[in-house]
Amino acid sequence: MSKRIKVLGFGLTALAMCGLSYSAVVAEPNNNQLMIDGKKITTNVKAPKGSPFEKLYSGWRFRSAETQKLQSDDFENPGFPLVDLGTELWQKVDGSAGKSCASCHNDASKSMKGVRATMPKMHKEIGKVQSLQQHVNYCRTERMGAKAWKWESNQMLGMAAYVGLQSRGMPVNVKIDGPAKAAHDKGKKLYYTRVGQLDMSCAGCHEENFGKMIRADHLSQGQINGFPTYRFKWQKMGSVHRRFKGCMKNIRAKPYKVGSDEFVALELYVASRGKGLSVESPAVRN
């Protein structure tokens, strides 16, 4: 029988305020191999030097067999309707310049291959690290003369998923040195800083307690190689910034805005923690 335990020095009263309770029984991540369209997806890899883990595990390995199966079949994956939308939008002319994404980037399977694996990254024109969504909107407003898409709109999620799909199976490899170092260091500080009424940090769940059960859920390492992700809780696709906001709300902290420098920095740092894991976009999670 599992016991209820204290987490990060807080008792059950504080955890109950957030609806959180942990089981002391540590469950092992599922060791099945993820294959999609005949392609082997790396869901575990030896952790790089300096990592707090011995081995990195994709969030896919912590999900139920039913959820895993959905992601392994593109026809069953509930995120693919938005991928189809992204495919259409790639060719659609929009804005005063009379251009589409394809006008400049041609065949996405070639021009976008590997792009998702390096995101977020420095944007030379803007002069700071930007998420994939921000790169997309820069092209829309500055190159196409079109309106920017909202962060969680179907158009943006569809395009992000479509671009991400071109990198599926490729290892995450974000740059964290040079001009990107300041953002990486800022993200790392945010990851370990306790915030909110429950005085908790990202590391409290995804580093110190990964593998344990939180109510009916299995705590993962918090890897983000599958975003944008279809979550059953949302009943739709969502960005990693939406996930960050949800986590902050759970610990009674005031979330940063999607697209904020804080969330972009956090995204870069968390992505760097998953170096070597395969891009899974679009993933399927609880």
N, C-alpha and C positions, 0 to 999 in steps of 0.2 A: 504494500500500500504506500502510495506517495505521501510525502509530508508537505505542508505549506511552509515555505521558508521566507526569511527576510531577505530583501534584495537591496544592496547598496546601503545597508544600515537602517532601512525604513521598515516599519511594522506593517501589519496587515491593514490597519486603519487607513494609512496613507494610500496603500495600493488599492483598497476598496473604493476610495474616492475616484480613482481612475478606471475602475473596473478591471484591474490587473491582478493576477495571482499566478505564481510560478509553481511548477511541480519540480521537486528535487530529483526526480528520475530523469536522467539524461538519455534522450533517444538518439540513435545514430542516424545520420542522413542516409537516405535511400541510395543504394549502390548500383542501381540499374544504369545502363548506358543510354544516353539520349542520341537517337538517330533521327534525322529529319531529311526527307528526300534523298536517302542514301548517304547522307553526309554525317560523319561523326562529329558531335558537338562536345567539346571538352568541358565537363562539369566539375572536374576536380584537378588540381595542379599543385605542385610543390610551391609553397609560399616563397616569394622573393626575399632577399636579405632585408632585414629590418622589419619584417611583418610580425605582428603579434601572434600569428597563427603558424602552425607547422604545415598545414595544408589548407588550400582555399577550396571552398565548396560553393557552387552555384545554388541559388535559392530553389532551383528546380529539384534538387536532391532532397529537399525537406518537405516536399509536397506529397499529397496522396497519389496513389497509383492512377486514380481516375483523372486527376489534374495533369499528371505527367503525360498521360496518353493523349489528352486533348492538344497539348503543345506539340507532340511528336507528329501530328497529322495536320498538314496545312488545310485540308478540307474540313476538319473538325475544329480547328483553332478559332475561337470566337473573336479573335482580334483581326482576322483576315478581311472582313468587310471594309475596315478602314484602310488596310493595305491596298485593297482594290481602288478605294477612293483616291489614295495617294498616287496610284498608278495613273489614274485619269487626270489628276491635277498636274502631274508632271508634263503632260502634253498640252494642257489647256492654256491658251493665250489669255493674259490678264494684264490690265494696267495700260497707262498712256504710251508706253514704249512698244506696245504690240508684240510682246515676247512671252514665251513660256519658259519653264525651267529647261526644257529640252533645247530651246533656241541657243543657249550658251553651253549647256552640259551634255547635250546629245544623249547617248545611250547610258542610262543610269547604272546598268549592270557593269559598265566599265568606268565611267567617271566618278561614281559614288562608291566604288569598291574600296573598302578600308576606311572610309570617312567616319562612320559611326564608331569604329574601334579607337579613334583618336580624340573623341569628343568627351568633354569640352576642351577647346584649345584656343590659343591666341588668335585674335582677329586683328590683322595688321592695320586695317583702316581705322578701326575703333580704338585700338591700342590697349586692349585688355582681353582676358579670357572670356569666351562666350560659349554658351550652350549651342547645340545643334539648332534649336528653335530660333535662337537669335541670329545665327548665320542665315537661316532661311528667310527670316523677316528682313534682314539687311538686303538680301537679293531682291526681295519683293518691292521694298520701298525705294531703294537706290538704283537698282538695275532695270526693274520692270515698270516702275511708276505705279505700282499697285498698293492697295491698302495692306497693312500688317495684319496677320492673323492673330486672334486671341490665343493665349498659351494652351488652353485646354479645349479649343475648338476641334471639331471633327476634322477640319481641313489641316490644321497643324499636326494633330496626332496622326492622321493618315499619312502626311508627308514624312514625318519623323519615322514612322514605322516602315514606310516604303524605302526610304534612304537606309534605315537600319538593316533592312532585309538584305541589302547588297553586301553587307559585311558579315552576314551570319556565318558562324563557324570560324571567323578570324579572331585572333587573340586581342583582348583589350590591351592597348599600349599607349596610354596618354602621356604627354610630356609634362614633367613637373619641375624641370630645371629652367635656367635662363629666365626669360620674361614671365614664365608661368609660375616661377617659384613662390612669389609673394602670394598669389591666389591659393596655391597648394598649402602653404603654411597657414594661411588664414582659415582654410577649410579644416585643417587638422586641429587647430585651436577650437573651432566651433564643435567639432566631433567629440572632443573630450571635455567641453565645458558643460557643467551641470546648470540646467535652467528650469524655470517653471516652479509651480507650487510643490511638485514632487522632487525637485532638485535632482533631476536625472539627466544623463547625457546619452548620446547615441551609443557610446561604448558600453554603457551599463547593460543594455540588452544584447547588442550584436557582437560584443567582444567578450564580456565577462560572463554572459549567460547563454550564449548560442548553444543550440542543441537541446535546451530545456523546453518544457511545454509551458506556454502562457495561455491559461484556460484550455481551449481546444486547439490552439495553434502551436506550431513547432517553430521555435525561434531560429532563424537562419543567421548567417554572418552579415546579412544586410548588403549583399553584393547587388550591383545595379546593372549588370551586363545584359539584362533582359528588357530594359525599358526602351520605348514605351511598352507598358505591360497591360494586358487585360486582367482585371481583378474581379472576382465574383462579388466581392463586397461592393464594388462600384457599379457592377453590371455594365461596364464599358472599359475602353482603353483609358489609360491615364499616364501622365508624365512622372518622372522621379521627383520633381518639385512638389507635385500634389502629394506624393507619398511622404516627403519631408514635412509638409504642412500637417498631415494627419498625425505623424509621430509627435510633433510639437504640441498639438492640441491634446493628445492623449496624456501628456505629462503636465498639462495645464500651463503651457508656455505660450506666449504670443508669437505666432509664426511670422517669419519673414515673407515677403511677397514673392510670388513666382517670378523668376527672371531677375531677382535682386542679386547684387554682388555677393551677398552672404550665401544664398543658395547655390549660385554658380561655383563659388569657391568650395562649398561643401560637396557639390557634385564632383568636382575635379579630384578632391582628396579621396572620396569614397571610390571613385572609378580607379584611382591608383592602387587602392587596396585589393582590387580584383585583377591586377595585371596577370595576363596569361590565360584567364578564363575566356571562353568563346563568347562572342556576341550572339545573343539568342533572339533578338527582336523579330517578331513580337512574342514575348513570353506570356505564359498563363500562370496566374498565382491565385491564392485564396482571396 
